[in-house]
Amino acid sequence: MVVSLQEMTADLLYKGCCKNRKENLPEIRQIFDKLTADPRVLKNGYCLEEYAGENTLRCMVPLQAEFTEATNEKSLLIKDISVTFELLHSALSSFSENTINQIPFEGSWTAGQTAEHIIICGNGIPDSTTTSAGRFHDEKVAPIKELFLNFGIRFETDPAIAPGLPPHDRQSLLKNIKHIEKVLLSAAGKGNLEELCLDMELPTFGNLTRYEWLQFILFHTQRHTQQILDIYKYLNGQGTGNSSSTQ
């Protein structure tokens, strides 16, 4: 569920011409009927419309108090960062200083190389220069997630973010992972998640908001954490050689 305000549930968008609102009232009414049917919604509350340009409307209704903390966007993001990096730290900790540098099969990175790639891509977000997004700040999250958590596709790694050759020091990798977690938690907790970051574009997706950059880093980290788990299984005779050096 997408939540843009602390007390709102806003998982439904209306894509159409918002210029002539009266002509679209039946469709908008249907959206609010669906939202207000949710048992978590505050009874006798209100309906709120948020417009982003002429063709996109976000429909929102207030939640009951017991559900607002659990669905707060920033709180959920912080929790997701903690859980994602805890899983990564746990997966990498399973390797010894020796096995972390073992190539499981031809064409694959080692677990150490995979961890270095995660560190390269996740060490902060390009937000020294920002501006107003002029669109919903989470607009690109769903397609980014769909792409990076599709384990059936493989990407060629840009040389600029490719890891170095083994060996890698296990303790240094674990320490850097903890550092990145702190950096991302700070960005999520203190930054304006709706601002558009202008320092760099994500290929295919263009400029992202802080919120979208943080979500991208999470999806990318989750993708490669699974790769590390697959490498561990393979080295212990439990997996097949289908995990490669994918971005």
C-alpha positions as CSV (number, residue, x, y, z in Angstrom):
1,M,0.0,0.0,0.0
2,V,1.3,3.4,-0.9
3,V,0.9,6.1,1.8
4,S,1.8,9.7,1.1
5,L,0.5,11.3,4.3
6,Q,0.9,9.9,7.8
7,E,-2.9,9.5,8.4
8,M,-3.8,8.6,4.8
9,T,-4.3,5.4,2.9
10,A,-3.7,6.2,-0.8
11,D,-3.2,3.1,-2.8
12,L,-5.5,4.1,-5.7
13,L,-4.7,6.5,-8.5
14,Y,-7.1,7.8,-11.2
15,K,-5.4,8.2,-14.5
16,G,-7.5,10.4,-16.8
17,C,-8.2,14.0,-17.6
18,C,-8.5,15.8,-14.3
19,K,-9.1,19.2,-16.0
20,N,-12.8,18.5,-16.3
21,R,-13.4,16.9,-12.9
22,K,-17.2,16.9,-13.2
23,E,-17.0,14.6,-16.3
24,N,-15.0,12.1,-14.3
25,L,-17.0,12.1,-11.1
26,P,-18.5,8.6,-11.6
27,E,-15.1,7.0,-11.9
28,I,-13.7,9.0,-9.0
29,R,-16.7,8.1,-6.8
30,Q,-16.1,4.4,-7.6
31,I,-12.5,4.8,-6.4
32,F,-13.6,6.4,-3.1
33,D,-16.3,3.7,-2.6
34,K,-13.5,1.0,-2.9
35,L,-11.3,2.9,-0.4
36,T,-14.0,3.5,2.2
37,A,-15.0,-0.2,2.1
38,D,-11.6,-1.0,3.7
39,P,-12.3,-1.9,7.4
40,R,-9.2,0.1,8.5
41,V,-10.6,3.4,7.2
42,L,-11.9,5.9,9.8
43,K,-15.7,5.9,9.8
44,N,-17.4,9.2,9.2
45,G,-14.0,10.5,8.0
46,Y,-13.4,12.4,4.8
47,C,-12.1,12.0,1.2
48,L,-9.1,13.9,-0.1
49,E,-8.0,14.4,-3.7
50,E,-4.4,15.2,-4.6
51,Y,-3.6,16.3,-8.1
52,A,-0.3,15.9,-9.9
53,G,-0.7,17.7,-13.2
54,E,-3.8,17.4,-15.5
55,N,-4.0,13.6,-15.8
56,T,-3.2,12.0,-12.4
57,L,-5.3,12.1,-9.3
58,R,-4.5,10.3,-6.0
59,C,-7.6,9.5,-3.9
60,M,-7.0,9.3,-0.1
61,V,-9.0,8.6,3.0
62,P,-8.0,8.7,6.7
63,L,-7.2,5.5,8.6
64,Q,-8.2,4.6,12.1
65,A,-5.6,5.7,14.7
66,E,-4.4,2.1,15.4
67,F,-3.3,1.7,11.8
68,T,-1.6,5.0,11.1
69,E,1.8,4.3,12.8
70,A,2.1,0.9,11.0
71,T,1.5,2.5,7.6
72,N,3.5,5.6,7.9
73,E,5.6,5.8,4.8
74,K,8.8,7.0,6.5
75,S,8.5,4.4,9.3
76,L,8.0,1.6,6.8
77,L,11.0,2.7,4.8
78,I,13.2,2.8,7.8
79,K,12.0,-0.7,8.8
80,D,12.6,-2.0,5.3
81,I,16.2,-0.6,5.3
82,S,16.9,-2.3,8.6
83,V,15.5,-5.6,7.6
84,T,17.2,-5.6,4.2
85,F,20.6,-4.9,5.6
86,E,20.2,-7.3,8.5
87,L,19.5,-10.1,6.0
88,L,22.5,-9.1,3.9
89,H,24.8,-9.0,6.9
90,S,23.5,-12.4,8.0
91,A,24.0,-13.9,4.5
92,L,27.5,-12.6,4.2
93,S,28.4,-13.7,7.8
94,S,27.8,-17.2,6.8
95,F,31.0,-17.3,4.7
96,S,34.4,-17.8,6.0
97,E,37.4,-15.7,5.0
98,N,38.2,-18.4,2.5
99,T,34.8,-19.2,1.0
100,I,33.9,-15.5,0.6
101,N,36.6,-15.4,-2.1
102,Q,35.7,-18.7,-3.8
103,I,34.2,-18.6,-7.3
104,P,31.3,-21.0,-7.2
105,F,31.1,-21.6,-11.0
106,E,32.4,-20.1,-14.2
107,G,30.9,-16.6,-15.0
108,S,29.9,-15.9,-11.4
109,W,31.2,-13.4,-8.9
110,T,32.4,-14.5,-5.5
111,A,30.3,-13.6,-2.5
112,G,32.9,-10.9,-1.7
113,Q,32.6,-9.4,-5.1
114,T,28.8,-9.3,-4.9
115,A,29.0,-7.6,-1.6
116,E,31.4,-5.0,-2.9
117,H,29.0,-4.3,-5.8
118,I,26.2,-3.8,-3.3
119,I,28.4,-1.3,-1.4
120,I,29.4,0.6,-4.5
121,C,25.7,1.0,-5.6
122,G,24.3,1.7,-2.1
123,N,26.7,4.1,-0.6
124,G,24.3,7.1,-0.3
125,I,22.1,8.8,-2.8
126,P,22.9,11.5,-5.4
127,D,21.0,14.4,-3.7
128,S,23.4,17.3,-3.3
129,T,21.2,19.2,-5.8
130,T,17.5,18.7,-5.6
131,T,14.3,20.3,-6.8
132,S,10.5,19.9,-6.6
133,A,9.5,16.7,-8.4
134,G,6.4,18.0,-10.0
135,R,4.9,14.5,-9.8
136,F,4.2,11.8,-7.2
137,H,7.4,11.0,-5.3
138,D,6.8,7.2,-5.5
139,E,5.7,7.1,-9.2
140,K,8.7,5.0,-10.3
141,V,8.9,2.6,-7.4
142,A,6.6,-0.1,-8.9
143,P,8.5,-0.4,-12.2
144,I,11.9,-0.3,-10.5
145,K,10.8,-3.1,-8.2
146,E,9.4,-5.1,-11.0
147,L,12.7,-4.9,-12.9
148,F,15.2,-5.5,-10.1
149,L,13.3,-8.2,-8.3
150,N,12.7,-10.2,-11.5
151,F,15.2,-13.0,-10.9
152,G,14.5,-14.4,-14.3
153,I,16.4,-11.7,-16.1
154,R,20.1,-10.8,-16.1
155,F,21.9,-7.5,-16.6
156,E,25.4,-6.7,-17.9
157,T,27.2,-4.8,-15.2
158,D,28.5,-1.3,-16.0
159,P,32.3,-1.3,-15.5
160,A,32.0,1.8,-13.4
161,I,30.2,-0.2,-10.7
162,A,31.8,-3.5,-11.2
163,P,33.7,-5.0,-8.2
164,G,37.4,-5.6,-8.1
165,L,39.0,-9.0,-8.3
166,P,39.4,-11.2,-5.2
167,P,40.4,-11.4,-2.5
168,H,38.0,-9.4,-0.4
169,D,38.4,-9.0,3.4
170,R,35.3,-10.4,5.1
171,Q,35.4,-8.1,8.1
172,S,35.9,-4.9,6.0
173,L,32.8,-5.9,3.9
174,L,30.7,-6.4,6.9
175,K,31.8,-3.1,8.4
176,N,31.0,-1.2,5.2
177,I,27.6,-2.8,5.0
178,K,26.8,-1.5,8.5
179,H,28.1,1.9,7.5
180,I,25.8,2.0,4.5
181,E,22.8,1.0,6.5
182,K,23.4,4.0,8.9
183,V,23.8,6.4,5.9
184,L,20.5,5.2,4.4
185,L,18.7,5.3,7.7
186,S,19.8,8.9,8.1
187,A,18.7,9.8,4.6
188,A,15.3,8.2,5.2
189,G,14.8,9.7,8.6
190,K,16.0,13.3,8.0
191,G,15.6,13.9,4.3
192,N,12.7,15.3,2.3
193,L,11.6,12.1,0.5
194,E,9.6,13.9,-2.1
195,E,12.4,16.0,-3.6
196,L,13.8,15.1,-7.0
197,C,17.6,14.4,-7.0
198,L,19.5,15.9,-9.9
199,D,23.1,14.7,-9.5
200,M,22.6,11.5,-11.4
201,E,19.9,9.6,-13.4
202,L,19.1,5.9,-13.1
203,P,19.4,4.3,-16.5
204,T,16.0,3.7,-18.0
205,F,14.2,5.6,-15.2
206,G,15.8,9.0,-15.3
207,N,15.9,11.3,-12.2
208,L,14.5,9.8,-9.1
209,T,13.2,11.3,-5.9
210,R,15.0,10.5,-2.6
211,Y,12.2,8.0,-1.8
212,E,12.7,6.3,-5.2
213,W,16.5,6.2,-4.8
214,L,16.2,4.6,-1.4
215,Q,13.7,2.0,-2.7
216,F,16.0,1.3,-5.7
217,I,18.9,0.6,-3.4
218,L,16.7,-1.7,-1.3
219,F,15.5,-3.7,-4.4
220,H,19.1,-3.8,-5.8
221,T,20.4,-5.0,-2.4
222,Q,17.7,-7.6,-2.1
223,R,18.5,-8.9,-5.5
224,H,22.1,-9.4,-4.7
225,T,21.5,-10.8,-1.3
226,Q,19.6,-13.6,-3.0
227,Q,22.7,-14.0,-5.2
228,I,24.9,-14.3,-2.2
229,L,22.6,-16.9,-0.7
230,D,22.6,-18.8,-4.0
231,I,26.4,-18.8,-4.0
232,Y,26.5,-20.1,-0.4
233,K,24.1,-23.0,-1.4
234,Y,26.2,-23.8,-4.5
235,L,29.5,-23.9,-2.5
236,N,27.8,-26.2,0.0
237,G,26.5,-28.5,-2.7
238,Q,22.9,-27.4,-2.4
239,G,22.4,-25.2,-5.5
240,T,22.8,-25.0,-9.2
241,G,25.0,-22.7,-11.3
242,N,22.4,-20.1,-12.2
243,S,23.5,-17.1,-10.2
244,S,25.7,-14.8,-12.2
245,S,27.4,-11.4,-12.0
246,T,24.1,-9.6,-12.7
247,Q,23.7,-5.9,-11.8
